[in-house]
Amino acid sequence: MFRLIKWLFYLAILAFIALVGYAYIGPFFGADFSPPSNEIRQEIILETG
């Protein structure tokens, strides 16, 4: 049982390192993490009374 937990711990660490690496290296390979920059306007009607 301890062996399984140890391997899952190692796998979680490797997954975290891979995620951080992808976040830093991804833009060099064409991954775009920036949000879309479109202006959105929506009319809001406030009810008073």
KETI-60462 format. One record per atom (N, C-alpha, C, CB): residue in three letters; atom name; residue number from 1; x, y, z. Coordinates in nm, 2 decimals, decimal comma. Each point is the difference from the previous one (the first is absolute). Glycine has a CB too. Example, Ala and Ser with C-alpha at 12.3 -4.5 7.8 and 13.67 -1.06 7.14 Angstrom:
# KETI-60462
+-----+----+-----+--------+--------+--------+
:   r :  a :   k :      x :      y :      z :
+-----+----+-----+--------+--------+--------+
: ALA :  N :   1 :   1,32 :  -0,57 :   0,78 :
: ALA : CA :   1 :  -0,09 :   0,12 :   0,00 :
: ALA :  C :   1 :   0,09 :   0,12 :   0,00 :
: ALA : CB :   1 :  -0,19 :  -0,12 :   0,12 :
: SER :  N :   2 :   0,15 :   0,23 :  -0,19 :
: SER : CA :   2 :   0,09 :   0,11 :   0,00 :
: SER :  C :   2 :  -0,08 :   0,11 :   0,08 :
: SER : CB :   2 :   0,12 :  -0,06 :  -0,22 :
+-----+----+-----+--------+--------+--------+
This chain:
# KETI-60462
+-----+----+-----+--------+--------+--------+
:   r :  a :   k :      x :      y :      z :
+-----+----+-----+--------+--------+--------+
: MET :  N :   1 :   0,08 :  -0,12 :   0,00 :
: MET : CA :   1 :  -0,08 :   0,12 :   0,00 :
: MET :  C :   1 :   0,09 :   0,13 :   0,00 :
: MET : CB :   1 :  -0,18 :  -0,13 :   0,12 :
: PHE :  N :   2 :   0,28 :   0,12 :  -0,04 :
: PHE : CA :   2 :   0,09 :   0,12 :   0,01 :
: PHE :  C :   2 :   0,07 :   0,02 :  -0,14 :
: PHE : CB :   2 :   0,04 :  -0,04 :   0,25 :
: ARG :  N :   3 :  -0,01 :  -0,07 :  -0,32 :
: ARG : CA :   3 :   0,06 :   0,01 :  -0,13 :
: ARG :  C :   3 :  -0,09 :   0,07 :  -0,10 :
: ARG : CB :   3 :   0,12 :  -0,21 :   0,05 :
: LEU :  N :   4 :  -0,25 :   0,18 :  -0,04 :
: LEU : CA :   4 :  -0,09 :   0,07 :  -0,09 :
: LEU :  C :   4 :  -0,01 :   0,15 :   0,03 :
: LEU : CB :   4 :  -0,13 :  -0,22 :  -0,02 :
: ILE :  N :   5 :   0,13 :   0,25 :   0,14 :
: ILE : CA :   5 :  -0,01 :   0,14 :   0,04 :
: ILE :  C :   5 :   0,13 :   0,08 :  -0,04 :
: ILE : CB :   5 :  -0,16 :  -0,06 :   0,19 :
: LYS :  N :   6 :   0,27 :  -0,01 :  -0,18 :
: LYS : CA :   6 :   0,13 :   0,06 :  -0,04 :
: LYS :  C :   6 :   0,00 :   0,03 :  -0,15 :
: LYS : CB :   6 :   0,11 :  -0,12 :   0,19 :
: TRP :  N :   7 :  -0,16 :   0,02 :  -0,27 :
: TRP : CA :   7 :   0,00 :   0,02 :  -0,14 :
: TRP :  C :   7 :  -0,10 :   0,11 :  -0,04 :
: TRP : CB :   7 :   0,07 :  -0,24 :  -0,03 :
: LEU :  N :   8 :  -0,18 :   0,24 :   0,10 :
: LEU : CA :   8 :  -0,10 :   0,11 :  -0,03 :
: LEU :  C :   8 :   0,06 :   0,14 :   0,03 :
: LEU : CB :   8 :  -0,19 :  -0,16 :   0,04 :
: PHE :  N :   9 :   0,26 :   0,16 :   0,07 :
: PHE : CA :   9 :   0,07 :   0,13 :   0,04 :
: PHE :  C :   9 :   0,10 :   0,04 :  -0,11 :
: PHE : CB :   9 :  -0,03 :  -0,06 :   0,25 :
: TYR :  N :  10 :   0,11 :  -0,03 :  -0,29 :
: TYR : CA :  10 :   0,10 :   0,03 :  -0,11 :
: TYR :  C :  10 :  -0,07 :   0,04 :  -0,12 :
: TYR : CB :  10 :   0,16 :  -0,16 :   0,10 :
: LEU :  N :  11 :  -0,27 :   0,10 :  -0,14 :
: LEU : CA :  11 :  -0,07 :   0,03 :  -0,12 :
: LEU :  C :  11 :  -0,06 :   0,14 :   0,01 :
: LEU : CB :  11 :  -0,05 :  -0,24 :  -0,03 :
: ALA :  N :  12 :   0,00 :   0,28 :   0,15 :
: ALA : CA :  12 :  -0,05 :   0,13 :   0,02 :
: ALA :  C :  12 :   0,10 :   0,11 :  -0,01 :
: ALA : CB :  12 :  -0,17 :  -0,10 :   0,15 :
: ILE :  N :  13 :   0,29 :   0,07 :  -0,10 :
: ILE : CA :  13 :   0,11 :   0,09 :  -0,01 :
: ILE :  C :  13 :   0,04 :   0,02 :  -0,15 :
: ILE : CB :  13 :   0,08 :  -0,06 :   0,23 :
: LEU :  N :  14 :  -0,07 :  -0,05 :  -0,30 :
: LEU : CA :  14 :   0,04 :   0,01 :  -0,14 :
: LEU :  C :  14 :  -0,11 :   0,07 :  -0,08 :
: LEU : CB :  14 :   0,13 :  -0,21 :   0,02 :
: ALA :  N :  15 :  -0,25 :   0,19 :   0,01 :
: ALA : CA :  15 :  -0,11 :   0,07 :  -0,07 :
: ALA :  C :  15 :   0,01 :   0,15 :   0,03 :
: ALA : CB :  15 :  -0,15 :  -0,20 :   0,01 :
: PHE :  N :  16 :   0,18 :   0,24 :   0,11 :
: PHE : CA :  16 :   0,01 :   0,14 :   0,03 :
: PHE :  C :  16 :   0,12 :   0,06 :  -0,07 :
: PHE : CB :  16 :  -0,10 :  -0,04 :   0,23 :
: ILE :  N :  17 :   0,21 :  -0,03 :  -0,24 :
: ILE : CA :  17 :   0,12 :   0,06 :  -0,07 :
: ILE :  C :  17 :  -0,04 :   0,01 :  -0,15 :
: ILE : CB :  17 :   0,16 :  -0,11 :   0,17 :
: ALA :  N :  18 :  -0,23 :   0,01 :  -0,22 :
: ALA : CA :  18 :  -0,03 :   0,01 :  -0,14 :
: ALA :  C :  18 :  -0,10 :   0,12 :  -0,03 :
: ALA : CB :  18 :   0,03 :  -0,25 :  -0,02 :
: LEU :  N :  19 :  -0,12 :   0,27 :   0,11 :
: LEU : CA :  19 :  -0,10 :   0,11 :  -0,02 :
: LEU :  C :  19 :   0,08 :   0,13 :   0,01 :
: LEU : CB :  19 :  -0,19 :  -0,13 :   0,10 :
: VAL :  N :  20 :   0,28 :   0,15 :  -0,01 :
: VAL : CA :  20 :   0,07 :   0,12 :   0,01 :
: VAL :  C :  20 :   0,09 :   0,02 :  -0,12 :
: VAL : CB :  20 :   0,00 :  -0,01 :   0,25 :
: GLY :  N :  21 :   0,06 :  -0,10 :  -0,29 :
: GLY : CA :  21 :   0,09 :   0,01 :  -0,12 :
: GLY :  C :  21 :  -0,08 :   0,04 :  -0,13 :
: GLY : CB :  21 :   0,15 :  -0,17 :   0,10 :
: TYR :  N :  22 :  -0,27 :   0,11 :  -0,11 :
: TYR : CA :  22 :  -0,09 :   0,04 :  -0,11 :
: TYR :  C :  22 :  -0,04 :   0,14 :   0,00 :
: TYR : CB :  22 :  -0,08 :  -0,23 :  -0,01 :
: ALA :  N :  23 :   0,06 :   0,29 :   0,13 :
: ALA : CA :  23 :  -0,04 :   0,14 :   0,01 :
: ALA :  C :  23 :   0,11 :   0,09 :  -0,04 :
: ALA : CB :  23 :  -0,15 :  -0,06 :   0,19 :
: TYR :  N :  24 :   0,27 :   0,02 :  -0,16 :
: TYR : CA :  24 :   0,12 :   0,09 :  -0,04 :
: TYR :  C :  24 :   0,04 :  -0,03 :  -0,15 :
: TYR : CB :  24 :   0,07 :   0,00 :   0,24 :
: ILE :  N :  25 :  -0,07 :  -0,12 :  -0,28 :
: ILE : CA :  25 :   0,05 :  -0,04 :  -0,13 :
: ILE :  C :  25 :  -0,11 :   0,00 :  -0,11 :
: ILE : CB :  25 :   0,18 :  -0,13 :   0,11 :
: GLY :  N :  26 :  -0,30 :   0,12 :  -0,07 :
: GLY : CA :  26 :  -0,11 :  -0,01 :  -0,10 :
: GLY :  C :  26 :  -0,01 :   0,11 :  -0,10 :
: GLY : CB :  26 :  -0,12 :  -0,11 :   0,18 :
: PRO :  N :  27 :   0,14 :   0,24 :  -0,14 :
: PRO : CA :  27 :  -0,01 :   0,11 :  -0,10 :
: PRO :  C :  27 :   0,11 :  -0,01 :  -0,11 :
: PRO : CB :  27 :  -0,09 :   0,14 :   0,17 :
: PHE :  N :  28 :   0,20 :  -0,21 :  -0,15 :
: PHE : CA :  28 :   0,10 :  -0,02 :  -0,10 :
: PHE :  C :  28 :  -0,05 :  -0,10 :  -0,11 :
: PHE : CB :  28 :   0,18 :   0,05 :   0,17 :
: PHE :  N :  29 :  -0,27 :  -0,14 :  -0,13 :
: PHE : CA :  29 :  -0,05 :  -0,10 :  -0,09 :
: PHE :  C :  29 :  -0,14 :   0,04 :  -0,06 :
: PHE : CB :  29 :   0,13 :  -0,17 :   0,13 :
: GLY :  N :  30 :  -0,18 :   0,29 :  -0,10 :
: GLY : CA :  30 :  -0,12 :   0,05 :  -0,06 :
: GLY :  C :  30 :  -0,12 :   0,00 :   0,09 :
: GLY : CB :  30 :   0,09 :  -0,08 :  -0,21 :
: ALA :  N :  31 :  -0,08 :   0,04 :   0,33 :
: ALA : CA :  31 :  -0,11 :   0,01 :   0,10 :
: ALA :  C :  31 :  -0,02 :   0,14 :   0,04 :
: ALA : CB :  31 :   0,05 :  -0,24 :   0,08 :
: ASP :  N :  32 :  -0,17 :   0,29 :  -0,09 :
: ASP : CA :  32 :  -0,03 :   0,14 :   0,03 :
: ASP :  C :  32 :  -0,09 :   0,00 :   0,13 :
: ASP : CB :  32 :   0,02 :   0,07 :  -0,24 :
: PHE :  N :  33 :   0,03 :  -0,02 :   0,35 :
: PHE : CA :  33 :  -0,07 :   0,00 :   0,12 :
: PHE :  C :  33 :  -0,07 :   0,13 :   0,03 :
: PHE : CB :  33 :   0,16 :  -0,17 :   0,09 :
: SER :  N :  34 :  -0,15 :   0,27 :  -0,18 :
: SER : CA :  34 :  -0,06 :   0,13 :   0,03 :
: SER :  C :  34 :  -0,15 :  -0,01 :  -0,02 :
: SER : CB :  34 :   0,22 :   0,12 :  -0,07 :
: PRO :  N :  35 :  -0,30 :  -0,04 :   0,15 :
: PRO : CA :  35 :  -0,14 :   0,00 :  -0,02 :
: PRO :  C :  35 :  -0,04 :   0,07 :  -0,13 :
: PRO : CB :  35 :  -0,03 :  -0,01 :   0,25 :
: PRO :  N :  36 :  -0,09 :  -0,02 :  -0,30 :
: PRO : CA :  36 :  -0,04 :   0,08 :  -0,12 :
: PRO :  C :  36 :  -0,02 :   0,15 :   0,04 :
: PRO : CB :  36 :  -0,11 :  -0,21 :  -0,10 :
: SER :  N :  37 :   0,15 :   0,30 :   0,01 :
: SER : CA :  37 :  -0,01 :   0,14 :   0,03 :
: SER :  C :  37 :  -0,11 :   0,07 :  -0,08 :
: SER : CB :  37 :   0,24 :   0,00 :   0,06 :
: ASN :  N :  38 :  -0,36 :  -0,05 :  -0,05 :
: ASN : CA :  38 :  -0,12 :   0,06 :  -0,07 :
: ASN :  C :  38 :  -0,08 :   0,08 :   0,11 :
: ASN : CB :  38 :  -0,01 :  -0,19 :  -0,18 :
: GLU :  N :  39 :  -0,03 :   0,31 :   0,13 :
: GLU : CA :  39 :  -0,08 :   0,08 :   0,09 :
: GLU :  C :  39 :  -0,14 :  -0,04 :  -0,01 :
: GLU : CB :  39 :   0,16 :   0,19 :  -0,02 :
: ILE :  N :  40 :  -0,23 :  -0,21 :   0,13 :
: ILE : CA :  40 :  -0,13 :  -0,05 :   0,01 :
: ILE :  C :  40 :  -0,09 :   0,11 :   0,07 :
: ILE : CB :  40 :   0,07 :  -0,25 :  -0,01 :
: ARG :  N :  41 :  -0,17 :   0,30 :  -0,06 :
: ARG : CA :  41 :  -0,09 :   0,10 :   0,06 :
: ARG :  C :  41 :  -0,14 :  -0,06 :   0,01 :
: ARG : CB :  41 :   0,14 :   0,19 :  -0,09 :
: GLN :  N :  42 :  -0,20 :  -0,18 :   0,21 :
: GLN : CA :  42 :  -0,13 :  -0,05 :   0,02 :
: GLN :  C :  42 :  -0,08 :   0,10 :   0,08 :
: GLN : CB :  42 :   0,09 :  -0,24 :   0,00 :
: GLU :  N :  43 :  -0,21 :   0,27 :  -0,05 :
: GLU : CA :  43 :  -0,09 :   0,10 :   0,06 :
: GLU :  C :  43 :  -0,06 :  -0,06 :   0,13 :
: GLU : CB :  43 :  -0,05 :   0,10 :  -0,23 :
: ILE :  N :  44 :   0,06 :  -0,02 :   0,33 :
: ILE : CA :  44 :  -0,06 :  -0,04 :   0,13 :
: ILE :  C :  44 :  -0,11 :   0,10 :   0,04 :
: ILE : CB :  44 :   0,22 :  -0,11 :   0,07 :
: ILE :  N :  45 :  -0,34 :   0,06 :  -0,05 :
: ILE : CA :  45 :  -0,11 :   0,08 :   0,04 :
: ILE :  C :  45 :  -0,03 :  -0,02 :   0,15 :
: ILE : CB :  45 :  -0,10 :  -0,02 :  -0,23 :
: LEU :  N :  46 :   0,11 :   0,13 :   0,30 :
: LEU : CA :  46 :  -0,02 :   0,00 :   0,15 :
: LEU :  C :  46 :  -0,14 :   0,03 :   0,03 :
: LEU : CB :  46 :   0,24 :   0,06 :   0,04 :
: GLU :  N :  47 :  -0,30 :  -0,14 :   0,04 :
: GLU : CA :  47 :  -0,14 :   0,03 :   0,04 :
: GLU :  C :  47 :   0,00 :   0,08 :   0,13 :
: GLU : CB :  47 :  -0,09 :  -0,21 :  -0,12 :
: THR :  N :  48 :   0,03 :   0,33 :   0,12 :
: THR : CA :  48 :  -0,01 :   0,08 :   0,12 :
: THR :  C :  48 :  -0,14 :   0,01 :   0,04 :
: THR : CB :  48 :   0,20 :   0,13 :  -0,07 :
: GLY :  N :  49 :  -0,22 :  -0,13 :   0,20 :
: GLY : CA :  49 :  -0,14 :   0,01 :   0,04 :
: GLY :  C :  49 :  -0,03 :  -0,06 :   0,13 :
: GLY : CB :  49 :  -0,05 :   0,01 :  -0,22 :
+-----+----+-----+--------+--------+--------+
